[in-house]
Amino acid sequence: MPLPILALLVVAGITAIVVIVHFTGGSAEARPLDRETVMARFAEDFPHFGACECVLSDDGQAAVLFSRDDREAGLVSRIGRNSLTRLLDADLLDEPGVGEDVLELRLHDFTLPLVKLRLATPGEAKRVANRLTSILGDASDA
């Protein structure tokens, strides 16, 4: 087959795939996370968790969850149209960092090494960081 015809077929094939993906919803923007979505998504992976509090980032791209007994914490992070969930413990999470109104979570996980949550107020970021530090300290003492 001559090279110009082959090149034309390749370009036409790639164009067709892009058009099909776009019109079947593959290029639609993901909706921000809300409390119900976060709780349901986390419960799929960790049904034993029993979340009672959900702290959402302002942009709806991540959330930290706390268990009823305040002994465990979880994380849901939006990656494209999908969500990653992690159960936070001392082996996975370094000491949380706090900026102005940003909570920074550094994870020992190559698929999700850093999560920054912009929260409503600096006080909220500090409160969540202190709570995570307390949970991680309790877990390492056990």
N, CA, C and O of each residue as an XYZ file, in Angstrom:
568
protein
N       0.859     -1.167      0.000
C       0.000      0.000      0.000
C       0.909      1.235      0.000
O       1.878      1.294      0.758
N       0.604      2.196     -0.829
C       1.434      3.410     -0.876
C       1.354      4.176      0.454
O       0.323      4.188      1.127
N       2.465      4.806      0.803
C       2.581      5.529      2.064
C       1.559      6.658      2.206
O       1.003      6.795      3.296
N       1.272      7.471      1.196
C       0.268      8.533      1.364
C      -1.126      7.993      1.697
O      -1.851      8.607      2.480
N      -1.503      6.876      1.125
C      -2.815      6.287      1.433
C      -2.823      5.757      2.868
O      -3.809      5.918      3.587
N      -1.730      5.129      3.277
C      -1.629      4.619      4.646
C      -1.701      5.774      5.656
O      -2.395      5.671      6.667
N      -1.000      6.848      5.389
C      -1.033      8.008      6.271
C      -2.439      8.589      6.365
O      -2.884      8.967      7.449
N      -3.134      8.660      5.243
C      -4.506      9.160      5.223
C      -5.431      8.273      6.056
O      -6.282      8.777      6.789
N      -5.267      6.958      5.943
C      -6.083      6.031      6.739
C      -5.809      6.183      8.241
O      -6.732      6.126      9.053
N      -4.548      6.374      8.599
C      -4.198      6.555     10.011
C      -4.837      7.833     10.556
O      -5.439      7.815     11.629
N      -4.709      8.936      9.824
C      -5.298     10.203     10.263
C      -6.815     10.082     10.362
O      -7.407     10.547     11.336
N      -7.451      9.466      9.373
C      -8.905      9.288      9.396
C      -9.331      8.404     10.575
O     -10.355      8.671     11.203
N      -8.573      7.377     10.876
C      -8.891      6.489     11.997
C      -8.779      7.197     13.333
O      -9.653      7.054     14.187
N      -7.720      7.953     13.520
C      -7.550      8.692     14.773
C      -8.649      9.731     14.932
O      -9.201      9.894     16.021
N      -8.964     10.423     13.868
C     -10.036     11.423     13.909
C     -11.368     10.772     14.273
O     -12.125     11.312     15.080
N     -11.650      9.635     13.691
C     -12.903      8.932     13.975
C     -12.978      8.519     15.443
O     -14.036      8.630     16.062
N     -11.880      8.051     15.999
C     -11.861      7.636     17.407
C     -12.103      8.838     18.316
O     -12.874      8.745     19.271
N     -11.454      9.963     18.029
C     -11.630     11.168     18.846
C     -13.081     11.647     18.792
O     -13.649     12.025     19.817
N     -13.671     11.632     17.618
C     -15.068     12.073     17.459
C     -16.015     11.136     18.211
O     -16.940     11.599     18.877
N     -15.796      9.845     18.111
C     -16.654      8.874     18.804
C     -16.547      9.050     20.325
O     -17.563      9.050     21.020
N     -15.330      9.197     20.838
C     -15.144      9.386     22.277
C     -15.838     10.668     22.742
O     -16.489     10.685     23.787
N     -15.695     11.726     21.969
C     -16.314     13.003     22.351
C     -17.840     12.895     22.390
O     -18.463     13.344     23.353
N     -18.438     12.318     21.377
C     -19.899     12.266     21.311
C     -20.522     11.203     22.203
O     -21.737     11.202     22.398
N     -19.726     10.309     22.742
C     -20.257      9.340     23.711
C     -20.009      9.794     25.147
O     -20.218      9.025     26.086
N     -19.565     11.038     25.322
C     -19.417     11.604     26.662
C     -18.045     11.483     27.265
O     -17.856     11.866     28.419
N     -17.080     10.968     26.537
C     -15.735     10.771     27.069
C     -14.984     12.048     27.355
O     -14.018     12.038     28.118
N     -15.407     13.151     26.758
C     -14.706     14.415     26.997
C     -15.494     15.342     27.925
O     -15.131     16.504     28.107
N     -16.566     14.822     28.504
C     -17.371     15.637     29.429
C     -16.584     15.894     30.705
O     -15.850     15.027     31.178
N     -16.740     17.072     31.248
C     -16.042     17.435     32.473
C     -16.702     16.753     33.668
O     -17.927     16.659     33.755
N     -15.869     16.285     34.574
C     -16.385     15.612     35.768
C     -17.021     16.625     36.711
O     -16.542     17.751     36.846
N     -18.101     16.215     37.360
C     -18.748     17.078     38.352
C     -17.928     17.076     39.632
O     -17.303     16.070     39.969
N     -17.927     18.192     40.345
C     -17.226     18.228     41.639
C     -17.855     17.240     42.618
O     -19.035     16.904     42.514
N     -17.059     16.792     43.551
C     -17.549     15.876     44.577
C     -18.493     16.606     45.522
O     -18.326     17.795     45.792
N     -19.486     15.878     46.019
C     -20.335     16.397     47.085
C     -20.329     15.372     48.215
O     -19.803     14.270     48.056
N     -20.906     15.728     49.338
C     -20.843     14.875     50.528
C     -21.400     13.479     50.266
O     -20.782     12.488     50.654
N     -22.549     13.388     49.620
C     -23.180     12.083     49.376
C     -22.326     11.218     48.455
O     -22.179     10.018     48.683
N     -21.767     11.826     47.423
C     -20.914     11.083     46.492
C     -19.666     10.568     47.192
O     -19.265      9.421     46.992
N     -19.056     11.408     48.009
C     -17.847     11.023     48.733
C     -18.138      9.859     49.677
O     -17.405      8.871     49.698
N     -19.215      9.981     50.457
C     -19.551      8.922     51.425
C     -19.849      7.600     50.713
O     -19.400      6.540     51.149
N     -20.606      7.670     49.623
C     -20.950      6.457     48.877
C     -19.709      5.837     48.233
O     -19.532      4.619     48.261
N     -18.864      6.672     47.659
C     -17.656      6.167     46.991
C     -16.709      5.525     47.993
O     -16.131      4.477     47.705
N     -16.537      6.130     49.160
C     -15.646      5.573     50.166
C     -16.213      4.272     50.731
O     -15.466      3.333     51.009
N     -17.527      4.219     50.899
C     -18.169      3.010     51.434
C     -18.028      1.829     50.484
O     -18.036      0.682     50.930
N     -17.899      2.082     49.191
C     -17.680      0.990     48.235
C     -16.383      0.250     48.541
O     -16.340     -0.980     48.516
N     -15.327      1.006     48.830
C     -14.019      0.397     49.063
C     -13.771      0.010     50.515
O     -13.034     -0.936     50.792
N     -14.388      0.741     51.445
C     -14.162      0.495     52.874
C     -15.497      0.453     53.613
O     -15.832      1.393     54.333
N     -16.261     -0.624     53.443
C     -17.594     -0.679     54.052
C     -17.569     -0.690     55.580
O     -18.562     -0.316     56.205
N     -16.475     -1.104     56.190
C     -16.370     -1.153     57.653
C     -16.141      0.222     58.270
O     -16.269      0.370     59.486
N     -15.810      1.215     57.481
C     -15.312      2.499     57.979
C     -16.322      3.263     58.830
O     -15.964      3.719     59.916
N     -17.531      3.417     58.398
C     -18.543      4.147     59.167
C     -18.237      5.624     59.306
O     -18.103      6.132     60.419
N     -18.124      6.314     58.190
C     -17.778      7.732     58.211
C     -18.893      8.558     58.832
O     -20.074      8.295     58.610
N     -18.503      9.560     59.611
C     -19.500     10.449     60.212
C     -19.275     11.895     59.810
O     -20.208     12.697     59.853
N     -18.046     12.246     59.416
C     -17.773     13.619     59.004
C     -16.997     13.608     57.700
O     -16.096     12.795     57.497
N     -17.366     14.524     56.825
C     -16.738     14.652     55.522
C     -16.335     16.110     55.344
O     -17.186     16.998     55.392
N     -15.046     16.365     55.141
C     -14.547     17.727     54.931
C     -14.141     17.842     53.469
O     -13.142     17.262     53.043
N     -14.927     18.595     52.705
C     -14.692     18.760     51.264
C     -13.785     19.948     50.985
O     -13.835     20.963     51.680
N     -12.952     19.805     49.952
C     -12.172     20.955     49.493
C     -13.109     21.920     48.774
O     -14.175     21.526     48.300
N     -12.706     23.178     48.698
C     -13.548     24.197     48.060
C     -13.821     23.908     46.589
O     -14.889     24.249     46.081
N     -12.863     23.281     45.896
C     -13.049     23.003     44.477
C     -13.752     21.674     44.217
O     -14.020     21.336     43.065
N     -14.053     20.919     45.268
C     -14.769     19.652     45.114
C     -13.931     18.545     44.497
O     -14.482     17.597     43.937
N     -12.607     18.647     44.588
C     -11.730     17.646     43.990
C     -11.199     16.630     45.008
O     -10.624     15.614     44.618
N     -11.383     16.889     46.290
C     -10.887     15.969     47.309
C     -11.685     16.157     48.594
O     -12.323     17.187     48.812
N     -11.628     15.125     49.441
C     -12.318     15.184     50.728
C     -11.602     14.284     51.723
O     -11.048     13.245     51.365
N     -11.627     14.708     52.974
C     -11.114     13.899     54.081
C     -12.316     13.452     54.890
O     -13.221     14.240     55.165
N     -12.322     12.170     55.272
C     -13.421     11.625     56.065
C     -12.885     11.160     57.414
O     -11.744     10.715     57.532
N     -13.732     11.275     58.420
C     -13.386     10.802     59.757
C     -14.413      9.776     60.192
O     -15.602      9.910     59.901
N     -13.944      8.738     60.899
C     -14.845      7.679     61.368
C     -15.601      8.135     62.610
O     -15.244      9.127     63.247
N     -16.658      7.385     62.941
C     -17.499      7.724     64.098
C     -16.709      7.732     65.399
O     -16.912      8.592     66.257
N     -15.804      6.762     65.536
C     -15.037      6.675     66.782
C     -13.773      7.534     66.751
O     -13.000      7.537     67.708
N     -13.565      8.258     65.659
C     -12.432      9.176     65.514
C     -11.091      8.451     65.615
O     -10.104      9.028     66.071
N     -11.056      7.197     65.194
C      -9.818      6.430     65.219
C      -9.248      6.198     63.837
O      -8.113      5.743     63.696
N     -10.039      6.513     62.803
C      -9.594      6.310     61.425
C      -9.954      7.538     60.594
O     -10.879      8.286     60.909
N      -9.183      7.716     59.518
C      -9.465      8.790     58.566
C      -9.321      8.228     57.160
O      -8.586      7.269     56.930
N     -10.025      8.833     56.242
C      -9.974      8.401     54.857
C      -9.837      9.589     53.923
O     -10.020     10.739     54.324
N      -9.516      9.296     52.686
C      -9.332     10.324     51.674
C     -10.001      9.882     50.383
O      -9.866      8.732     49.965
N     -10.718     10.797     49.758
C     -11.254     10.582     48.418
C     -10.708     11.719     47.572
O     -10.849     12.890     47.925
N     -10.085     11.371     46.457
C      -9.503     12.382     45.584
C      -9.969     12.141     44.156
O      -9.916     11.015     43.659
N     -10.417     13.185     43.509
C     -10.892     13.103     42.125
C      -9.677     13.096     41.194
O      -8.824     13.980     41.265
N      -9.612     12.097     40.329
C      -8.581     11.995     39.301
C      -9.331     11.872     37.976
O      -9.791     10.789     37.614
N      -9.449     12.984     37.261
C     -10.256     12.988     36.039
C     -11.706     12.761     36.398
O     -12.264     13.480     37.228
N     -12.324     11.763     35.778
C     -13.718     11.434     36.085
C     -13.832     10.334     37.130
O     -14.937      9.937     37.501
N     -12.697      9.842     37.604
C     -12.674      8.771     38.589
C     -12.255      9.314     39.951
O     -11.790     10.448     40.069
N     -12.427      8.490     40.966
C     -12.034      8.873     42.323
C     -11.146      7.797     42.920
O     -11.416      6.603     42.790
N     -10.085      8.236     43.575
C      -9.223      7.333     44.322
C      -9.581      7.431     45.796
O      -9.833      8.524     46.304
N      -9.604      6.309     46.479
C      -9.879      6.303     47.910
C      -8.681      5.710     48.640
O      -8.060      4.757     48.167
N      -8.371      6.271     49.768
C      -7.285      5.755     50.602
C      -7.709      5.814     52.058
O      -8.315      6.788     52.505
N      -7.385      4.762     52.789
C      -7.550      4.747     54.238
C      -6.248      5.288     54.811
O      -5.190      4.690     54.612
N      -6.311      6.398     55.512
C      -5.106      7.076     55.976
C      -4.623      6.472     57.282
O      -5.384      6.343     58.241
N      -3.357      6.106     57.308
C      -2.728      5.624     58.531
C      -1.292      6.135     58.570
O      -0.842      6.797     57.635
N      -0.581      5.833     59.635
C       0.778      6.348     59.818
C       1.742      5.829     58.760
O       2.731      6.494     58.453
N       1.471      4.648     58.195
C       2.340      4.106     57.155
C       2.150      4.820     55.817
O       3.073      4.864     55.004
N       0.979      5.372     55.586
C       0.673      6.008     54.303
C       0.859      7.515     54.315
O       1.242      8.093     53.298
N       0.602      8.151     55.421
C       0.547      9.610     55.477
C       1.645     10.189     56.350
O       1.848      9.762     57.487
N       2.360     11.181     55.794
C       3.296     11.966     56.604
C       2.506     12.992     57.395
O       1.294     13.126     57.225
N       3.199     13.709     58.255
C       2.574     14.789     59.023
C       1.888     15.765     58.065
O       2.530     16.248     57.132
N       0.601     16.068     58.268
C      -0.090     17.000     57.367
C       0.514     18.401     57.444
O       0.901     18.865     58.516
N       0.587     19.061     56.297
C       1.076     20.427     56.251
C      -0.090     21.395     56.145
O      -1.109     21.081     55.530
N       0.056     22.563     56.737
C      -1.006     23.555     56.702
C      -0.424     24.869     56.187
O       0.580     25.364     56.699
N      -1.077     25.424     55.160
C      -0.727     26.742     54.658
C      -1.807     27.719     55.074
O      -2.495     27.499     56.071
N      -1.961     28.790     54.325
C      -3.006     29.790     54.605
C      -4.353     29.103     54.860
O      -4.839     29.055     55.990
N      -4.932     28.582     53.798
C      -6.197     27.846     53.907
C      -6.086     26.513     53.186
O      -7.081     25.958     52.720
N      -4.848     26.002     53.101
C      -4.575     24.775     52.360
C      -4.080     23.693     53.306
O      -3.194     23.920     54.130
N      -4.669     22.521     53.172
C      -4.209     21.336     53.883
C      -3.448     20.495     52.876
O      -3.987     20.140     51.828
N      -2.211     20.174     53.180
C      -1.353     19.426     52.265
C      -1.084     18.048     52.845
O      -0.548     17.914     53.946
N      -1.465     17.024     52.088
C      -1.272     15.645     52.528
C      -0.246     14.974     51.622
O      -0.473     14.824     50.421
N       0.889     14.569     52.204
C       1.920     13.848     51.459
C       1.777     12.364     51.786
O       1.870     11.948     52.940
N       1.547     11.579     50.730
C       1.294     10.154     50.905
C       2.467      9.328     50.380
O       3.135      9.716     49.421
N       2.703      8.203     51.013
C       3.685      7.228     50.534
C       2.972      6.320     49.536
O       2.791      5.127     49.780
N       2.575      6.900     48.423
C       1.786      6.199     47.412
C       2.115      6.834     46.062
O       1.777      7.993     45.821
N       2.775      6.076     45.180
C       3.203      6.672     43.917
C       2.030      7.041     43.017
O       2.202      7.835     42.091
N       0.851      6.491     43.260
C      -0.312      6.860     42.442
C      -0.965      8.151     42.913
O      -1.725      8.771     42.168
N      -0.676      8.556     44.130
C      -1.265      9.771     44.698
C      -0.288     10.336     45.744
O      -0.553     10.245     46.943
N       0.835     10.915     45.301
C       1.854     11.334     46.261
C       1.526     12.602     47.049
O       2.018     12.778     48.164
N       0.699     13.488     46.481
C       0.414     14.755     47.145
C      -1.019     15.174     46.853
O      -1.458     15.160     45.703
N      -1.738     15.543     47.893
C      -3.096     16.070     47.748
C      -3.157     17.390     48.492
O      -2.807     17.467     49.670
N      -3.605     18.428     47.798
C      -3.782     19.740     48.430
C      -5.266     20.055     48.457
O      -5.927     20.084     47.418
N      -5.774     20.287     49.635
C      -7.180     20.638     49.809
C      -7.266     22.099     50.230
O      -6.775     22.473     51.296
N      -7.878     22.913     49.406
C      -8.128     24.312     49.774
C      -9.458     24.320     50.518
O     -10.504     23.994     49.957
N      -9.393     24.700     51.799
C     -10.579     24.674     52.651
C     -11.117     26.088     52.866
O     -10.476     27.072     52.497
N     -12.270     26.170     53.453
C     -12.979     27.446     53.580
C     -12.185     28.483     54.365
O     -12.165     29.656     53.993
N     -11.539     28.072     55.431
C     -10.830     29.033     56.284
C      -9.506     28.423     56.747
O      -9.353     27.202     56.750
N      -8.553     29.267     57.137
C      -7.316     28.744     57.713
C      -7.575     27.913     58.972
O      -6.882     26.929     59.230
N      -8.575     28.318     59.746
C      -8.918     27.562     60.953
C      -9.389     26.152     60.634
O      -9.082     25.215     61.372
N     -10.125     25.992     59.552
C     -10.606     24.667     59.135
C      -9.436     23.774     58.740
O      -9.402     22.598     59.104
N      -8.485     24.320     58.005
C      -7.311     23.544     57.601
C      -6.522     23.091     58.828
O      -6.080     21.944     58.900
N      -6.352     23.980     59.772
C      -5.614     23.651     60.998
C      -6.359     22.604     61.821
O      -5.743     21.685     62.362
N      -7.680     22.738     61.917
C      -8.496     21.790     62.679
C      -8.386     20.386     62.089
O      -8.208     19.415     62.824
N      -8.492     20.278     60.763
C      -8.415     18.968     60.106
C      -7.008     18.385     60.266
O      -6.857     17.192     60.528
N      -5.978     19.225     60.109
C      -4.596     18.748     60.276
C      -4.362     18.232     61.690
O      -3.736     17.188     61.871
N      -4.859     18.951     62.693
C      -4.698     18.502     64.089
C      -5.415     17.190     64.335
O      -4.906     16.311     65.031
N      -6.589     17.064     63.765
C      -7.356     15.825     63.944
C      -6.644     14.645     63.276
O      -6.580     13.555     63.844
N      -6.109     14.864     62.070
C      -5.355     13.807     61.391
C      -4.105     13.441     62.186
O      -3.791     12.260     62.335
N      -3.399     14.430     62.690
C      -2.195     14.180     63.477
C      -2.530     13.365     64.719
O      -1.783     12.461     65.091
N      -3.649     13.681     65.359
C      -4.079     12.936     66.542
C      -4.381     11.483     66.190
O      -3.978     10.571     66.912
N      -5.083     11.267     65.093
C      -5.429      9.902     64.670
C      -4.165      9.126     64.323
O      -4.025      7.963     64.700
N      -3.241      9.769     63.601
C      -1.995      9.091     63.212
C      -1.135      8.779     64.428
O      -0.485      7.735     64.485
N      -1.132      9.682     65.394
C      -0.373      9.441     66.634
C      -0.949      8.280     67.412
O      -0.202      7.457     67.942
N      -2.279      8.201     67.489
C      -2.928      7.082     68.187
C      -2.634      5.761     67.490
O      -2.434      4.740     68.148
N      -2.608      5.779     66.159
C      -2.367      4.551     65.403
C      -0.930      4.063     65.581
O      -0.691      2.857     65.654
N       0.026      4.987     65.651
C       1.423      4.567     65.806
C       1.716      4.112     67.238
O       2.641      3.330     67.460
N       0.941      4.591     68.199
C       1.124      4.164     69.592
C       0.620      2.737     69.817
O       1.110      2.036     70.703
N      -0.350      2.313     69.023
C      -0.959      1.001     69.220
C      -0.052     -0.136     68.825
O      -0.436     -1.300     68.938
